[in-house]
């Protein structure tokens, strides 16, 4: 009996051990399953990260390729721009040389005209002497006709020579006028080309740039609207006001000018009694009125027939139209500065 009980006790112990081992196996299986899930999750994330990395590498490579293409395009554009600037520089130099040549030829023409005037005066004196001599001969018909014939032939030769000189001078004058006209056309074409190119190549902090002639300045309207309206409304109202007056300035039916004699010449000046300008000044102040008046004067000078805003090469330091020479010199200085900066950067690398 005691041996039976002992066996039963050992069986129970073995069963308990088996149950414990089974539980432990289940727990380990659960952990293994959880670890497998964790590994799958990590693997999935790793695959996503690898895919993202591949995508980023591809995007980076594509961006680098685009940047290389843009770099090549910029280099090409810069080379073309330098070539255009060089050509324009040559054109301006040729035009200046042509102007000097025209001025010299015109001076020579004036000298020849003065000489011709002196000859005309001399010829008039000789003609007077001829008539006096003719009257003497008429009073004394027995004098020799031969000397009179020689004198008349000499006068005819001089008159012929004078007519030829006048003809040559007229041809020279026409040639000079034509060459000056061609030079002005070339300079105007160069100005138009620079106006088109300048916004894309010139830095904003230079004293040479583009000025929009006939454009109403917004600042005076912003200043007065900040005083008259709330913080939420002043900006919108200033834009509306400046746009309204810009449309009015561009309207060819509005012509607030009057004729006046200035510096001995009849000129058009602003009619300060114009009802619209009087109302503008009264309601929105002197500065707003000045902005509109300046835009009107600019349009009347630079585009009176079109009455729309036009761009002009401008020297902002001196407040006047910039010459082609000034614009090209500014571009050349900018290119030199750009090259110097590029060399310094390359040296630092």
C-alpha positions in Angstrom: 0.0 0.0 0.0 2.8 2.3 0.9 4.5 1.4 -2.4 1.3 2.2 -4.3 1.0 5.5 -2.7 4.5 6.3 -3.5 4.0 5.5 -7.2 0.8 7.6 -7.2 2.8 10.4 -5.7 5.6 10.1 -8.3 3.0 10.0 -11.1 1.4 13.2 -9.8 4.8 14.8 -9.6 5.5 13.7 -13.2 2.1 15.0 -14.3 2.7 18.3 -12.5 6.1 18.5 -14.1 4.7 17.7 -17.5 2.0 20.3 -17.1 4.6 22.9 -16.0 6.8 22.0 -19.0 3.7 22.2 -21.3 2.9 25.7 -19.9 6.5 26.7 -20.3 6.5 25.4 -23.9 3.3 27.4 -24.5 4.8 30.5 -23.1 8.0 30.1 -25.1 5.9 29.4 -28.2 3.9 32.6 -27.5 7.2 34.5 -27.1 8.5 33.0 -30.3 5.3 34.0 -32.1 5.5 37.5 -30.7 9.2 37.7 -31.7 8.3 36.4 -35.2 5.7 39.1 -35.4 8.2 41.7 -34.2 10.7 40.4 -36.7 8.2 40.6 -39.5 7.3 44.1 -38.4 11.0 45.1 -38.3 11.5 43.4 -41.7 8.5 45.3 -43.1 9.9 48.6 -41.8 13.3 47.7 -43.1 11.9 47.0 -46.5 10.0 50.3 -46.4 13.1 52.1 -45.3 15.1 50.4 -48.1 12.4 51.3 -50.6 12.4 54.9 -49.3 16.1 55.0 -49.5 16.1 53.8 -53.0 13.4 56.3 -53.9 15.4 59.1 -52.3 18.6 58.0 -54.0 16.7 57.9 -57.3 15.2 61.4 -56.6 18.6 62.7 -55.5 20.2 61.3 -58.7 17.4 62.8 -60.8 17.7 66.1 -59.0 21.5 66.1 -59.5 20.9 65.3 -63.2 18.5 68.2 -63.4 20.9 70.5 -61.6 23.7 69.5 -64.0 21.3 70.2 -66.9 20.4 73.5 -65.4 24.0 74.2 -64.7 24.9 73.5 -68.4 21.9 75.7 -69.5 23.0 78.5 -67.2 26.6 78.2 -68.4 25.3 78.3 -72.0 23.0 81.2 -71.2 25.8 83.1 -69.4 28.1 82.5 -72.4 25.4 83.7 -74.8 24.8 86.8 -72.6 28.5 87.6 -72.4 28.6 87.3 -76.2 25.5 89.6 -76.5 27.1 92.1 -74.1 30.3 92.0 -76.1 28.4 92.5 -79.3 26.5 95.4 -77.8 29.7 96.9 -76.5 31.1 96.8 -80.0 27.9 98.2 -81.4 28.0 101.1 -78.9 31.7 101.7 -79.7 31.0 101.7 -83.4 28.0 104.0 -82.9 30.2 106.4 -80.9 32.9 106.3 -83.5 30.3 106.9 -86.1 28.9 109.8 -84.2 32.4 111.3 -83.9 33.0 110.7 -87.6 29.7 112.4 -88.4 30.5 115.3 -86.1 33.9 115.7 -87.8 32.4 115.6 -91.2 29.7 118.0 -90.2 32.3 120.4 -88.8 34.2 120.0 -92.1 30.9 120.7 -94.0 30.3 123.8 -91.9 33.9 125.0 -92.7 33.3 124.4 -96.4 30.0 126.2 -96.1 31.7 129.1 -94.6 34.4 129.1 -97.3 31.6 128.8 -99.9 29.8 131.8 -98.3 33.1 133.8 -98.5 33.4 132.7 -102.2 29.8 133.8 -102.8 30.6 137.2 -101.2 33.7 137.4 -103.4 31.7 136.4 -106.4 29.1 139.1 -105.6 31.9 141.6 -105.4 33.2 140.4 -108.8 29.7 140.5 -110.2 29.4 144.1 -109.1 32.7 144.9 -110.6 31.6 143.1 -113.8 28.5 145.2 -114.0 30.5 148.4 -113.4 33.0 147.4 -116.1 30.1 146.5 -118.4 28.6 149.9 -117.9 32.0 151.5 -118.6 32.2 149.4 -121.8 28.7 150.4 -122.8 29.7 154.0 -122.3 32.8 153.4 -124.4 31.8 150.9 -127.2 35.2 151.3 -128.9 37.0 149.3 -126.1 38.0 145.8 -126.8 35.3 143.1 -126.6 37.9 140.4 -126.0 38.6 141.3 -122.4 34.9 141.4 -121.6 34.4 137.9 -123.2 37.3 136.5 -121.1 35.9 138.0 -118.0 32.4 136.7 -118.6 33.8 133.2 -119.3 35.8 133.3 -116.1 32.7 134.2 -114.2 30.8 131.4 -115.8 33.5 128.9 -114.9 33.4 130.1 -111.3 29.6 129.8 -111.2 29.9 126.3 -112.6 32.5 125.4 -110.0 30.3 126.8 -107.3 27.3 124.9 -108.4 29.4 121.7 -108.4 30.6 122.4 -104.9 27.1 123.0 -103.7 26.0 119.8 -105.2 28.8 117.9 -103.5 28.0 119.5 -100.2 24.4 118.6 -100.5 25.3 114.9 -101.3 27.6 114.8 -98.3 25.0 116.3 -96.1 22.4 113.7 -97.2 24.9 110.9 -96.6 25.6 112.2 -93.1 21.9 112.4 -92.3 21.4 108.9 -93.6 24.3 107.5 -91.5 23.2 109.3 -88.4 19.7 107.9 -88.9 21.1 104.4 -89.3 23.2 104.8 -86.2 20.2 106.0 -84.2 18.2 103.0 -85.4 21.0 100.6 -84.3 21.2 102.3 -80.9 17.4 102.0 -80.4 17.4 98.3 -81.3 20.2 97.8 -78.8 18.2 99.6 -76.1 15.2 97.4 -76.8 17.3 94.3 -76.6 18.8 95.3 -73.3 15.3 96.2 -71.9 14.2 92.6 -72.7 17.4 91.0 -71.3 18.1 93.2 -68.3 15.4 91.9 -65.8 16.9 88.3 -66.1 20.5 89.1 -65.6 21.0 92.4 -63.6 21.1 92.3 -59.8 18.5 94.4 -58.0 20.9 96.5 -56.0 22.7 98.2 -58.9 22.3 101.9 -59.7 21.5 101.0 -63.3 18.2 99.2 -64.0 14.7 99.4 -65.5 12.2 102.1 -64.6 8.6 101.7 -65.5 7.7 105.1 -67.0 4.2 106.2 -66.4 3.6 103.8 -63.4 1.8 105.4 -60.5 3.8 104.9 -57.3 1.8 103.0 -54.6 3.6 104.3 -51.6 1.8 107.6 -51.2 -1.5 105.8 -51.4 -0.3 103.2 -48.8 0.8 106.0 -46.5 -2.5 107.9 -46.6 -4.6 104.7 -46.4 -2.7 103.6 -43.3 -3.9 106.8 -41.6 -7.5 106.7 -42.9 -8.4 103.0 -42.6 -8.2 100.1 -40.2 -5.3 97.6 -40.1 -7.5 95.1 -42.0 -8.6 97.4 -44.8 -5.8 99.9 -45.5 -3.7 97.6 -47.8 -6.7 96.6 -50.0 -7.9 100.2 -50.2 -4.4 101.4 -51.2 -4.2 98.8 -54.0 -7.7 99.7 -55.2 -6.9 103.5 -55.2 -3.5 103.2 -57.0 -5.1 100.8 -59.6 -7.9 103.2 -60.2 -5.6 106.2 -60.8 -3.3 104.0 -63.0 -6.3 103.3 -65.2 -7.1 107.0 -65.3 -3.5 107.9 -66.2 -3.6 105.3 -69.0 -6.9 106.7 -70.4 -6.1 108.7 -73.5 -9.4 110.6 -73.1 -8.0 112.2 -69.9 -5.5 114.9 -70.8 -5.0 117.3 -67.9 -2.4 119.4 -69.8 -2.3 123.0 -71.0 -0.1 125.0 -73.4 2.4 127.4 -71.9 5.6 129.2 -73.0 8.6 127.9 -71.2 12.2 128.8 -72.0 11.0 130.6 -75.1 9.1 127.5 -76.4 5.5 126.5 -76.3 5.2 123.3 -74.2 2.6 121.2 -72.5 2.5 121.4 -68.7 0.2 120.0 -66.1 -3.1 121.8 -65.7 -3.2 122.1 -61.9 -6.8 123.4 -62.1 -8.0 120.1 -63.6 -11.0 119.0 -61.6 -9.8 115.4 -61.1 -6.4 116.5 -59.9 -7.9 119.1 -57.6 -10.2 116.4 -56.0 -7.3 113.9 -55.7 -5.2 116.5 -53.9 -8.0 117.5 -51.6 -9.1 114.0 -50.7 -5.8 112.0 -50.7 -3.1 114.6 -50.2 -0.2 116.2 -52.0 2.0 113.1 -52.3 -0.7 111.0 -53.9 -1.3 113.9 -56.4 2.4 114.1 -57.1 2.6 110.4 -57.8 -0.2 110.7 -60.5 1.3 113.9 -61.9 4.8 112.3 -62.3 3.2 109.3 -64.0 1.4 111.7 -66.4 4.5 113.6 -67.2 6.5 110.4 -67.8 3.9 109.0 -70.2 3.6 112.4 -72.0 7.3 112.3 -72.6 8.0 108.6 -73.2 4.7 107.2 -74.7 2.2 110.0 -75.4 0.5 108.2 -78.2 0.1 104.8 -76.5 -0.6 106.0 -73.0 0.6 102.8 -71.4 3.5 102.0 -69.1 6.8 101.4 -70.8 10.2 100.3 -69.5 13.3 102.5 -69.8 17.0 102.0 -69.0 17.5 104.2 -66.0 20.3 105.6 -63.9 18.7 105.7 -60.4 21.7 107.4 -58.8 21.4 110.5 -61.1 17.6 110.2 -61.8 17.9 110.2 -65.6 17.8 107.9 -68.6 20.9 105.6 -68.7 23.1 105.5 -71.7 23.9 102.2 -73.4 27.5 102.6 -72.4 26.5 102.9 -68.7 24.3 99.8 -68.9 27.0 97.7 -70.7 29.7 98.8 -68.2 27.4 97.8 -65.3 26.8 94.4 -66.9 30.6 93.9 -67.5 31.3 94.8 -63.8 28.7 92.4 -62.6 30.1 89.6 -64.8 33.6 90.3 -63.5 32.4 90.3 -59.9 30.6 87.0 -60.5 33.7 85.4 -62.0 35.8 86.6 -59.1 33.3 85.2 -56.6 33.3 81.9 -58.5 37.1 81.7 -58.4 37.1 82.3 -54.7 34.6 79.6 -54.1 36.5 77.2 -56.3 39.7 78.0 -54.3 38.0 77.3 -51.0 37.0 73.9 -52.2 
